[in-house]
Amino acid sequence: MEIASRIEVDEKVRFGKLVIKGTRVPVELILGKLTGGMTYEDVMAEYDIEKEDILAALRYASKHVADEEIKAVG
């Protein structure tokens, strides 16, 4: 099932985690590699994905962080 542009979920692929469409590359893995210091080019070469796939992962994460509500307790 396509969740967002270039991102899909299938319970038979990576236990239903979000992946780049047509691959087994999890969105969380891409985000982790980028925050760990890998460049777009490194990630693209390592996981055989396109720059648009990386941007889709970043857009997805950005949208969900923007929609997140945090309530201070205490």
PALUMNU-958510 format. One record per residue: residue number from 1; x, y, z of N, C-alpha, C, O, CB in turn; chain. Coordinates in steps of 0.05 Angstrom, whole numbers, always signed. Glycine has a CB too. Layout:
{rec NUM; {X; Y; Z}; {X; Y; Z}; {X; Y; Z}; {X; Y; Z}; {X; Y; Z}; "A"}
...
***
This chain:
{rec 1; {+17; -23; +0}; {+0; +0; +0}; {+18; +25; +0}; {+36; +27; +17}; {-19; +0; +24}; "A"}
{rec 2; {+13; +43; -18}; {+29; +67; -20}; {+19; +87; +2}; {-5; +94; +3}; {+27; +80; -48}; "A"}
{rec 3; {+37; +96; +19}; {+31; +114; +41}; {+35; +143; +33}; {+20; +160; +41}; {+48; +107; +66}; "A"}
{rec 4; {+56; +147; +18}; {+63; +174; +8}; {+78; +169; -18}; {+85; +147; -25}; {+80; +190; +29}; "A"}
{rec 5; {+84; +191; -32}; {+99; +188; -57}; {+125; +174; -52}; {+141; +182; -35}; {+104; +216; -69}; "A"}
{rec 6; {+129; +151; -66}; {+153; +135; -65}; {+157; +119; -39}; {+177; +106; -35}; {+177; +153; -69}; "A"}
{rec 7; {+137; +119; -22}; {+138; +104; +4}; {+114; +86; +6}; {+92; +93; +0}; {+139; +124; +28}; "A"}
{rec 8; {+120; +61; +13}; {+99; +41; +16}; {+102; +24; +40}; {+123; +23; +53}; {+97; +24; -10}; "A"}
{rec 9; {+81; +9; +47}; {+82; -10; +69}; {+69; -35; +60}; {+48; -35; +47}; {+68; +2; +95}; "A"}
{rec 10; {+81; -58; +67}; {+71; -84; +60}; {+79; -102; +83}; {+103; -105; +89}; {+82; -95; +32}; "A"}
{rec 11; {+60; -115; +96}; {+66; -131; +119}; {+85; -154; +113}; {+97; -165; +131}; {+40; -143; +131}; "A"}
{rec 12; {+89; -161; +88}; {+107; -182; +80}; {+135; -172; +74}; {+154; -188; +70}; {+96; -196; +55}; "A"}
{rec 13; {+139; -146; +75}; {+165; -133; +70}; {+174; -119; +95}; {+161; -100; +104}; {+164; -114; +46}; "A"}
{rec 14; {+196; -127; +106}; {+208; -114; +130}; {+187; -112; +153}; {+187; -92; +168}; {+218; -87; +123}; "A"}
{rec 15; {+171; -133; +156}; {+152; -134; +178}; {+132; -111; +178}; {+123; -102; +200}; {+166; -135; +204}; "A"}
{rec 16; {+126; -100; +155}; {+107; -78; +153}; {+118; -50; +158}; {+103; -31; +162}; {+84; -83; +171}; "A"}
{rec 17; {+144; -48; +158}; {+156; -21; +162}; {+154; -6; +136}; {+151; -17; +115}; {+186; -24; +171}; "A"}
{rec 18; {+155; +21; +139}; {+155; +38; +115}; {+181; +34; +99}; {+203; +34; +111}; {+152; +68; +123}; "A"}
{rec 19; {+178; +29; +74}; {+201; +25; +56}; {+199; +43; +31}; {+177; +52; +25}; {+205; -5; +49}; "A"}
{rec 20; {+221; +46; +18}; {+220; +60; -8}; {+206; +41; -28}; {+213; +17; -29}; {+249; +67; -18}; "A"}
{rec 21; {+188; +52; -43}; {+171; +36; -61}; {+189; +19; -79}; {+208; +29; -92}; {+153; +54; -77}; "A"}
{rec 22; {+182; -7; -81}; {+196; -25; -99}; {+222; -35; -88}; {+237; -49; -102}; {+200; -12; -125}; "A"}
{rec 23; {+228; -29; -62}; {+253; -38; -50}; {+247; -50; -23}; {+224; -52; -15}; {+273; -14; -47}; "A"}
{rec 24; {+268; -58; -9}; {+265; -67; +19}; {+280; -48; +37}; {+287; -55; +60}; {+277; -96; +22}; "A"}
{rec 25; {+285; -23; +27}; {+300; -4; +42}; {+281; +13; +60}; {+265; +28; +50}; {+316; +15; +23}; "A"}
{rec 26; {+284; +9; +87}; {+266; +24; +105}; {+272; +54; +106}; {+295; +62; +104}; {+269; +12; +133}; "A"}
{rec 27; {+251; +69; +109}; {+253; +98; +111}; {+270; +105; +135}; {+287; +123; +133}; {+225; +111; +113}; "A"}
{rec 28; {+266; +91; +157}; {+281; +97; +182}; {+311; +93; +178}; {+328; +107; +190}; {+271; +80; +205}; "A"}
{rec 29; {+318; +73; +161}; {+346; +68; +155}; {+359; +92; +140}; {+381; +100; +147}; {+349; +42; +139}; "A"}
{rec 30; {+345; +102; +121}; {+355; +125; +106}; {+359; +149; +124}; {+380; +162; +123}; {+335; +132; +83}; "A"}
{rec 31; {+339; +154; +141}; {+341; +177; +159}; {+365; +173; +178}; {+380; +192; +184}; {+315; +180; +175}; "A"}
{rec 32; {+368; +149; +188}; {+390; +143; +207}; {+417; +146; +194}; {+436; +157; +206}; {+387; +115; +217}; "A"}
{rec 33; {+420; +137; +169}; {+445; +140; +155}; {+452; +169; +150}; {+475; +177; +153}; {+444; +124; +129}; "A"}
{rec 34; {+432; +185; +143}; {+437; +214; +138}; {+445; +228; +164}; {+463; +244; +164}; {+412; +227; +126}; "A"}
{rec 35; {+431; +222; +186}; {+438; +235; +211}; {+464; +225; +222}; {+477; +238; +238}; {+415; +230; +232}; "A"}
{rec 36; {+472; +201; +213}; {+498; +191; +221}; {+521; +202; +205}; {+545; +196; +210}; {+498; +161; +218}; "A"}
{rec 37; {+515; +218; +185}; {+536; +232; +170}; {+540; +223; +141}; {+557; +235; +127}; {+561; +228; +184}; "A"}
{rec 38; {+526; +203; +133}; {+528; +195; +105}; {+517; +216; +87}; {+498; +230; +94}; {+514; +168; +99}; "A"}
{rec 39; {+528; +220; +63}; {+518; +239; +44}; {+496; +226; +28}; {+492; +201; +28}; {+541; +249; +25}; "A"}
{rec 40; {+481; +242; +14}; {+460; +231; -4}; {+473; +211; -23}; {+462; +189; -27}; {+446; +254; -20}; "A"}
{rec 41; {+495; +219; -34}; {+509; +202; -54}; {+517; +175; -42}; {+514; +154; -55}; {+533; +216; -65}; "A"}
{rec 42; {+527; +176; -17}; {+534; +151; -3}; {+510; +133; +0}; {+511; +109; -5}; {+547; +157; +25}; "A"}
{rec 43; {+488; +144; +9}; {+464; +129; +14}; {+453; +118; -12}; {+445; +95; -14}; {+442; +146; +28}; "A"}
{rec 44; {+453; +134; -33}; {+444; +125; -59}; {+460; +102; -69}; {+449; +82; -80}; {+445; +149; -79}; "A"}
{rec 45; {+486; +103; -66}; {+504; +82; -76}; {+501; +57; -59}; {+500; +34; -70}; {+533; +91; -76}; "A"}
{rec 46; {+500; +60; -33}; {+498; +38; -14}; {+472; +21; -17}; {+473; -3; -15}; {+501; +47; +14}; "A"}
{rec 47; {+450; +35; -22}; {+424; +22; -22}; {+410; +22; -49}; {+387; +14; -51}; {+406; +35; -2}; "A"}
{rec 48; {+424; +31; -70}; {+413; +31; -97}; {+386; +45; -99}; {+367; +34; -109}; {+411; +2; -108}; "A"}
{rec 49; {+385; +69; -88}; {+361; +86; -89}; {+368; +112; -103}; {+391; +118; -107}; {+349; +90; -61}; "A"}
{rec 50; {+347; +128; -109}; {+351; +153; -122}; {+348; +176; -102}; {+338; +173; -80}; {+331; +156; -145}; "A"}
{rec 51; {+358; +199; -111}; {+356; +223; -94}; {+327; +229; -87}; {+321; +238; -64}; {+369; +247; -108}; "A"}
{rec 52; {+309; +224; -105}; {+281; +229; -100}; {+270; +211; -78}; {+252; +219; -63}; {+264; +224; -126}; "A"}
{rec 53; {+281; +187; -75}; {+273; +169; -53}; {+282; +181; -26}; {+267; +180; -7}; {+286; +141; -57}; "A"}
{rec 54; {+306; +192; -25}; {+316; +204; -1}; {+298; +228; +6}; {+291; +232; +29}; {+345; +213; -4}; "A"}
{rec 55; {+293; +244; -13}; {+276; +268; -9}; {+248; +260; +0}; {+236; +274; +17}; {+274; +285; -34}; "A"}
{rec 56; {+237; +238; -10}; {+211; +229; -2}; {+212; +220; +28}; {+193; +226; +43}; {+202; +205; -19}; "A"}
{rec 57; {+233; +207; +36}; {+236; +199; +64}; {+238; +223; +82}; {+226; +224; +104}; {+262; +181; +68}; "A"}
{rec 58; {+253; +243; +74}; {+255; +268; +90}; {+228; +283; +91}; {+221; +293; +112}; {+276; +286; +78}; "A"}
{rec 59; {+214; +284; +69}; {+187; +297; +69}; {+168; +283; +87}; {+154; +296; +103}; {+175; +298; +40}; "A"}
{rec 60; {+169; +256; +87}; {+151; +241; +104}; {+157; +246; +133}; {+139; +251; +149}; {+154; +211; +98}; "A"}
{rec 61; {+183; +245; +140}; {+191; +250; +168}; {+184; +279; +176}; {+174; +283; +199}; {+220; +245; +172}; "A"}
{rec 62; {+189; +298; +159}; {+184; +326; +165}; {+154; +330; +170}; {+146; +344; +189}; {+193; +343; +143}; "A"}
{rec 63; {+137; +318; +154}; {+108; +322; +157}; {+99; +310; +184}; {+82; +322; +198}; {+93; +308; +134}; "A"}
{rec 64; {+110; +287; +191}; {+101; +275; +216}; {+111; +289; +241}; {+98; +289; +261}; {+109; +245; +216}; "A"}
{rec 65; {+135; +300; +239}; {+145; +316; +261}; {+129; +341; +264}; {+122; +350; +286}; {+175; +322; +257}; "A"}
{rec 66; {+122; +353; +242}; {+106; +378; +242}; {+78; +373; +254}; {+67; +391; +267}; {+104; +390; +214}; "A"}
{rec 67; {+67; +350; +249}; {+40; +343; +259}; {+40; +333; +288}; {+19; +331; +300}; {+27; +322; +241}; "A"}
{rec 68; {+64; +328; +299}; {+66; +317; +326}; {+58; +338; +347}; {+66; +361; +345}; {+94; +306; +331}; "A"}
{rec 69; {+43; +329; +366}; {+36; +347; +389}; {+49; +336; +414}; {+46; +312; +421}; {+5; +349; +392}; "A"}
{rec 70; {+63; +353; +427}; {+76; +345; +452}; {+64; +362; +475}; {+63; +387; +472}; {+108; +348; +451}; "A"}
{rec 71; {+56; +350; +496}; {+44; +364; +518}; {+63; +362; +542}; {+70; +340; +550}; {+16; +353; +525}; "A"}
{rec 72; {+69; +384; +553}; {+86; +385; +577}; {+71; +375; +601}; {+48; +382; +605}; {+97; +414; +582}; "A"}
{rec 73; {+83; +358; +616}; {+71; +347; +640}; {+88; +355; +664}; {+112; +352; +664}; {+68; +316; +639}; "A"}
{rec 74; {+74; +366; +684}; {+88; +372; +709}; {+92; +400; +713}; {+104; +408; +734}; {+113; +360; +709}; "A"}
***
